[in-house]
Amino acid sequence: MTTTNLEFKTEVKQLLDLMIHSLYSHKEIFLRELISNASDAIDRARYESLTNNNIMEGDGDWKIKITPDKNAGTLSVSDNGLGMTKDEIIEALGTIARSGTKEFMEALQSKEVKDNPELIGQFGVGFYSSFMVADRVTVLSRKAGMKGQAGVKWESSADGFYTVEDVEKEKKGTDVILHLKKDEKKYLEEWEIRSVVKRYSDYIEHPVAMDVEREKDSKLQKGEKVKIREEEILNSQKAIWLKDKSGIKDEEYNEFYKHISHDFTDPAKVIHFRAEGTSEFTALLYIPSRMPVDIYYKDYKMGPTLYVKRVQIMDHCEQLIPRYLRFIKGVVDSSDLPLNVSREILQSNRQVEIINKNITKKVLDMLSDMKKNEFEKYLTFYKEFGRVLKEGVHFDFSRKEAIADLLLFQSTGKPEDSFTSLQEYVDAMKKDQEDIYYITGTSFEEVRKSPYIEAFKEKGYEVLIMLDEVDDFVVGGLEYRGKKFKSVIKGDISLDKEKDAEKKKAEKKYKALIEMIKDRLKNEVKDVRLSGRLKETACCLVGDEGDLDPQMEKLFKAMGQNIPETKRILEINPTHPIFTAMNRMFEKEQKSAVLDEYITLLYDQALLLEGSKPKDPAAFASAVTRLMVKDAEKSVS
């Protein structure tokens, strides 16, 4: 038979290199991944057999078989599931079919994954963990429903290449044969295999079997013992979600979570409930402790596993949860949905809507309870998932305020390691304060020193600090307890009636100079006005109320999106000495070259304070240097 030699794609080579050179101590997770893959293959075959009986090939005894061979030094994991064709095996094992492959590989090469390579299970490529314990892997497979046709043999020593060839394979399904490294032969021992299966795969719905040797009383010779080999089931096969939760230990919940999530840490919370009435279903859901490394990738798989009457229908049913809760893991088992339910039917099915509403309420209630009674635990959760949760404020109008109650922010009134809720902020507002003020930025320290909050400090108003790029987008249309959100870097700010009167006087006094600055900067800014937010700083740039936040603008540009240029407003502090000096120069000589240079410097300074670059950095540096020289000459003369 013809053998075809093929080369792995670059990202697979990198992944294999990570696996081979991994120093990770818990290498046994390779067996969890192979059993999980075998279980998935059986689930797919069982589901397809509902509408295509040929898939069964007369064998409905679904099973995963583990076969250790000490003489050959091999460990095999076999299933009678869906199997693969030659093209499918090349696609599945020779490439990583992800839309965000570049980002995927960057994540895999990060320190987090290098220190914890079991995280690769989150990416759906757990098969490659086999190379932590094997120096060669052989895969034999034949597609179910294609009896009498050739199977395929895939083999690799992780040297950058693999081979595929047609082979005879009588039974449907897949055999994965690991040729174990010399120092990994412990995985051929019965006790080791039992231990790993019990720890990681006890709740696999299909039997995980192994032939074991036992001494039994001889039926022929009384009093004598004989050794016989018999097949033994290693896992309990109990659907944990259908058990009474009062009889389930925390350890059992945690291990099942690790099985379905490919995570290795315990979950933060377990939500296990049964709904009865208009819709009957059981849900076992988990709030993870840590963020999945691929949660922001386009092809991130969200949603609990969907079962109908204990038959797995879908790995990830995204219709069961809103997108802002996509970190939730678990299973849902419905008694009402049809076994042949499709994704199209799910999108408009009333039972699915009921399940979605129930799950969403249960999760939000649990998070609210955590925030109220276990704040430190909730804060840990929020630091991981807060950015995702915030999306619900914008996308889930009916629960906008309930989600807003779960949000936490740093603020100008507290140390960097403290967080405040919106309720706490509103309760602490000054009597004359009408709005919830916030500022966006990239770091806590940068924002705390920002000139945009000078007037707020003077008034004793707390300002929420928002450091996620999406924050302005999220709170832009939000009202909380009747209070609107107002950005301190957008719109006109008026905090003090007395100061407003002083500002109006200054506007009359400096009207001609302001008009001259407007004309000089007409190509750069949309307006020039006196500021109600500055106390010590000379100037700043602000946007109109409806303008895009600078953080969001940078995010969109980084994503390659075309953003229309929006001119900002230059605000000038009328009490700053530089403006008083500029006005004297203007009254003396309106066309002064020095005044012209000062206007340019003023604008460049505002750009720097905003976090942007001067339009002409060289000219800016040259002008500053000239002023420094002039000042130095004055001081020594």
N, C-alpha and C positions, 0 to 999 in steps of 0.2 A: 504494500500500500504506500501511496505517496505521502511523504512527510513534508510539510511546509514550515520553513523557518521564518519567523517574524520578529520584528524588533518592538519592544515596548515603547509607548509614547513617553516623552520626556518626563511628564509629571509622575508616571508610574515608576520610572527609574528612581526618581527622587524619593518616592514613597517607600520603595523597596530598600533603598539605602538607609532610610530612617529606621525601618524595621530590623534590618540585619545588624545594624550597629547600636541598637537600643540596649541600654543598660537597665531597662525597667525590670523591677524585681517580680512583678505579678504577671509573668508571661502566660499563665494558664488561661488568660482571657481569650487566647486564640480559639480554645475549644468552645467557649461561649459563643463566639462569633460564627463558627462553623455550624453549630447546632441551631443558632438563630436563623442562619441562611437556609438550612435544610427545612426548618419549620416554615419559613416564608414560602419555599418552593412547594411544600405540601398544601399550604393554605391556598396558593394560587391554583394548583391543580384541582383541589376540592371545589373551589368556587367555579372554575371553568366547567367542571364535570356536571354542574347543575343544568347546564344547557347543551353539553356535548358529552354524551355517555362514553364515546370512544376514548376519552382521556383516562378512564378507569382501567381499561385493558383487562377487565375482569378482576382487578385487584383493588379493593376498597379498604384494605387493611393498612391504613397509613402508618408509617413507622420510620424512625431514625435509628440507624444501627451503627454502633461504635465497635470497631474491630482492631484490637491491638495484636501485633504479630512480632513477638520478641526475636524470632529467628531472622526475619527479614528486616527488623528495626523500623517497622512502619506502623502508623496509626491511621486508620481509615474512618471517615464519617460518611455514611451513605444514607440516601433518602429515596423514596419512591414517589417523589413529587413531580413537578412539571418538566424538569430537565431542560436542556438547551440544544439548539442546532449549532453547526459550526460557526455560522455568522454571529449568532448570539453569544457564543462563548468567547469569540474574539472581541466583541463589543464589551462584554461584561468584565473580562479579565485582562484585556490588553490595553484598554483605555480607561480614562476616568471621564464619564459622560456627564459633565456638569457645565452649567452656563458660566459660572464664575471660577473657572479652572485656575486662573492666575491668583486670585484672592485665596482660593482653596489651598494652593500650594504654599502661599505665604503663611497661611494659618498653620499648616502642617509643619512648617519649618520654624515656627515660633517656639520660644522657650517653653511655653505652657504645654504644647503637645509633645515636644522632645522629652520633657520630664514625665509626661503622662501619655504615652503612645496609645493607650486604650481609648483615648478620645477619638481615634480614627473611626470607631464604630459610629460616631455621630454623623460621619460623612458617607456612610453606606459602603465603605471599602474595607470592612473588617476582615475579609478573606485574606488580605495581604499580611495580617498579623501572624499567619502561619509561618512566615519566614523568620520569626523570632526563634522558633524551635526546630525548623526543618531547613536542610540545605537543598532539598529538592521537593517539589510538589507536583503530583500527577492528578489530573481531574478527568474522570470518565463520565460521559453524559449522553443520554438519549432523550429526545423530546417525547413526552407522553402523547399517545394517540398516533404515533408513527411506527407501530409495531412492524417488524420485518425490514425496516430501513436501518441504515448504518448509524452508529453512534459516532461520537467524536472523542478523541484523546487530546488533552491539553497538558503540556509539561514545561516546567521551567526550573532552573537552578538560580534564579534571581541574578543572572549575569548580564542582564540587559536584553535578553532574547527569550523567546519561547517557541515551542513547536506545536503544531496541530496536525492531526491525521485522522482519517476515517478508521473506525474499529467496529467489530461486532459487539453489540451489547444487548443481551436478551431482555433485561428488565428496564422499564422506564426509570427516569430519575437520574441522580448524580452521585458519584463516589468521589470523595476528596481523599487522596492518599498522601500522607506526610511521611517523607523519608527523614526521620529524626536525626538531629545532630548527636554526636557521641555523648555530650554532657546533658542531653535532654531526654534520656531514655526512661526517666522516672514516669513519663506520661504513658508508658506501656503497662504500668502497674495498676492492678484492679483498684486498689485503695485510693490511688491518686485520681483516677478517672471518676470514681464514685464521688469523691470529695468535691471535685470541680463541678460535676453535674448537679449535685445537691445544692451547692452554693449559688450557682449562676443560672441553672436551667430547670429547676425543680418544677416551675409552673408552666413549662412548655406544654401545650395542650396535647400534643402527640407523644406517644410512648418513645422514650429514648432507651434503647435496648442494648444489651451486650451479652455475649456468651460467657458464662463463668463456669469454672471447674469446682465441683463440690464432692465431698465424700458422703456416701449414703450407704445405708444398710443393703447388703446384697440380697436380692430376691431369690438367688439360687443357693447360696451358702449362708446358713444362719450364723450370726456372730461375726461375719466378715464384712469389711467395708470395701466399697468399690468407688472409683473416681468416675464421675460422669460430667459431661458438659451440657448445660441447659441455658436457655435464654432467660435473662432476668431484666425486668423493667427498672430503670434507675431513678426515674422521676415520679413525683406523686400525681402529675397530670390534673391536679385540682384547679379549676377555674377560681382563683382567689377572690375575684369580684363577686362571685355568686355565694360565697360563704358568709355566714353571720359575722359581722365585724367585731362582735364581742369576743369571738374565739380566735382572732388573728393577732399575732404578736407583731410588735413594731419591726422586728428583724425580718419577718415574712413580707410585710409591706415594702420595706426598704429593698429587699433582694428582687422583688418583682419589679419595682421601679427601675432598678439597674438593668434588668433584663430588657424592658421595653424601651428604655431611653439610651442605652449604651453609655450612660454616665457611670461614674465610679464613686460619687459622693452620695450620701443619704439625702433624700428630698427635704425641703424646708417644712412642707405640710402635706398631709394626706386628706383627701376629700372622698369619702366612700358613702354613697347613699343609693336608695332605691325609690323611684318615683312610681306612684300608682294613681289611677284615675283616668283622665283623658288620654294620657300616654304612659305606657308602662315600660320602664327601662331601668337598668342598673348602671351606675357609673362609678368607676374607681379612677380618681384623678390625682395628679401630683403637682404641687408647686415646687419646682427645682430650687436647689440652693445656689446654683451657679449658671451663668449664661451659656447656652450652647454656642460654640465658636462660630457656627455658620448662620446664626439667626437673622443676619441682615442680607444674606445672599438671596438672589432672585429665586433660586429653586429650593429654598429651605422648605422642608416638608413639615407642615403644621397640621394639628388636629389629632384627636384620639383615634386609636384603632377601633373600627366599627365592627361589632358582631351582631348578627341577627339569630336569635335562638342558639347561641354558642357557635355558630358558623362564622368564621372571619370573612367579612365582605370587603374590607378596605383597610390598608395599612394606616393611612392618614386621611381622615375624613374632615376636610377643612370647613365643611358646612356646619359642623357641630360647635364651633367656637368663633367668636369675633377675632379679627386679625390682631387686635391689640392684646389679646390673651394667648398669642401663638406659642408662648413658652410652656403652656400647660401640656403635660404628658398624661397618658392613661388609656383606659378602654371604656367603651360604652356598649352595652349589650341590650338591644331592643327586642321587645316581644311583638311589636306592631308592624314593623317594616317588612316588606316582602323579601324573600331570599334573593330574588333576581334584581334587586334595586340597582340602578345605575347612577352615575354622577349627575346625569341630566335630571333624573327623577328627584334626586336629593335636593337640587337647587330650588325646587318649587313644592317640596313636600311639607305639609302642615305638621306632621309628626316631628320632622327634623327641626322645624322652627321652634316647636315646644321644647325639644331637648336642648337646643341652643340657648333659649331663654332661661331654662332651669340651670344649666351649667354656668352661664354667665352670672346669674344671681348668686349661686353657691360660691363661686370663686371670689366675687367682689365682697360677699359677706365674710368669707374667711380672711381676706386681706384686711378688711375693716376691723375684724376681731383681733388679728395680729397687731395691727397698729395701736389699738386701744390697750391690749393686755400684755403684749410681748414686743414692746417698742424696739428694743435693741435687735431682736430677730427680724422685725419688719424693716428696720433701717438697713440691715445687711441685704435683705431681699431687694429693697428699693434701689440701692446702689447698683445692683446687678440689672434689674429689670425696669426701673423707673422710666427710662427713656422710651421703652416699648409701651408701657402702660399709658403714658401721656397721650399716645395717639388716639386713645378712646375719647378724650375730651373733644377732639375735632370730628371724629367719625361716628360716634354713638350719641346722637343728640338726646335720646330718651334717658340716658344714664350719665349725662354730662356732669351734673353736680355730684352724683355719688362717686364718680371717678375723681373729680376735683378734690373731694374730701380725702382721697388717698395720696395726693401729691405732697411732696416735701421739697423745700427749697432752703438754700443758704440765704443769709440776709446780712445787710449792713449793720444790724443790731446785735449780731451774735458772732462768736468765734468761728473759724473756718470749719471746725469739726462738729458744729451744731447745726441742726436743721429745724425748720419751723413749718407747721402746716398752715393752710390758708385760714382755717378757723382760728388758730392762735394769732395769726397776723391781724385778722379783722377785730378780734377781741382786744388787741393791744393798740388799735388805731387811735390817734389823737381825735378829740371831739370835733375839731374843725377840718379834719381830713376826709375828703369825699371819695377818693379813688384808691385802688391798690396799685402802688407804684412798683415798677420792676425795671431792671437794667440787664441787658444781655452782654456777654463778653466771652473771653477765652480762658481767663483764670481768675481765681478769687482775689488774689492780691492786686492784679491789674484793675479790677472793677472797684475794689475798696478805695483806690487812689484816684479814681476817675473824676475829672472836673464836672461831669454831668450830674453828680450827686451833691455838689457843694451846698446848694440852697436847701436840699432836703436834710442834710446834716444840721444846718443852722436851725431849721424848724423842728428838729427831733423826729422827723418822719422816717420810719423804717422802709428800706427799699429791698425788695426781693432780688436775689442774684440768680440769674438763669444762664447756665453755661453750655447747655445743649443747643445745637444749631436750630433745632425744630421748635424751641420754646416760644419764640415770638409768634410763630405760625399756630401753635397750640392754644395760647391764651388770648390771641388777638380778638376773637369774638366771644370770649367767655365772660360771664357775669357770675359773681359768687356772693351769695347772701345780699343781693341787690347792689353790690359794688362792682364797678367796671375796672378793668385792668388798663393802666396807662403806662406806656414806655417813657422813661425819663430821657431817652435820646431821640424822641420823635414829638412833633407838635410843639405848640407854644405852651410854656409853663407859667402858671400864675399861682403863687402860693401865699402872697401877702398883699392885702389891699393897700396898705401904706406904701409898700415898695412899688406897687403898680402905679400909684400916683407920682412917685419920684421918677419912674421909668417914662411916663408920659411927658414930664417936664424935660427929661434928657433927650427924648425923641425930637422935641421942638428945637432944643439947643443944638443938637448935632445933625439936624435934618440935611443940611447941605453936604456935610462930609459923608454921611451915609449914602446919599444919592451918588456922590462921586465914586465911592467904593463899589456900589452896585454897577455903575457903568464900567469901571475898571475890570471887574470880575464877571461881567455879563456872560462870558462863554464858559465860566466854571461853576457858578452857583445860580439858583433860581431866585434867590432873594438875600438881602442883608438886613438884619434887624437887631435891636438891642435885646439882651438876654435877661430872662427872669430866673435862670437856673445857675448862673455863674456868680461866684463871690470872690475868688482869688485868681482864677485863670482868665487870661485876656480874651479868649475866643474859643468857639467850638463849632462843629458842623452838626446839624440835626436834619432829620427827615420830616416830611409832612406826616400826619396821622396815618394815612393809608399806604405810605411807602414801604417797600420791602426792607426788612431789617438787614443791616450790613452782614450779620452772621449767615443769614439765609442766602443772601446774595452771593457770598463767597462759596457756600455749599453748592448752590446751583451751578456756578461757574466751574467748580471743581468736577462736577458731574458732566461737564461739557454742554450744558444748556445755554442757549442764547438768552441773555437777560438784557432788556432794553436799558440803556444808560439813564439813570435818574439823577438829576442835579439836586444837591442838598442846599440847605439854607445856612448861611454863615451868621452865627450869633456872636455879638460883641458885648463884652462887659463894660458898661458905661462908667463904672467906678474905678476901672483899672488905670494906673498912671500912664501906660503907653497910649491909651486912647485919648486921654487929656492932652498929651504931648502932640499926638498926631493932629488933633483939632487946632492947636496953636499954630502948627506948621501950615495947616490948610488955610487958616485965617490970614497968615502972613503971605503965603505964595501957593496958590491953588494948583499950579503946574510944577511943583517941586519934584525933582528926580528922586530925592531921598524919600519923600512921601510915597511916591510910586513904588519904591523898593520896599518900604515898610508894609504897604498893602499886600504885596506878593508874599512877604515873610509871614504876615499874619495868616494868610490863607494856607501857606505851607505848614505852619505850626498847627493849624486846625486839622489838617490832613494827618499829621503825625499823631495827634491826640486821638483821632478816630481809629488809628491802627493802619492807615494807608501810607503810601510813600509820596513825597513831594513830586510834582510833575517833572521838575528838573532838579534832581538831587545835587548835581554839580554846582548849579547856580545858587541853590539854597546854601550849600556848604561855603561857597565863596562869599556870599553876602554876610553870613554869620561871622566868618573869619575877619572880614573888613570891619565889622562892628566891634569885634573883640580887639583888633589892633587899635582902632580909634579910641576905645575906652581905656586901653592900656597906656596909650600915649598921653591921654588926659591925666591919668593917675600919677604919672612920673614927671609931668611938666610943672 
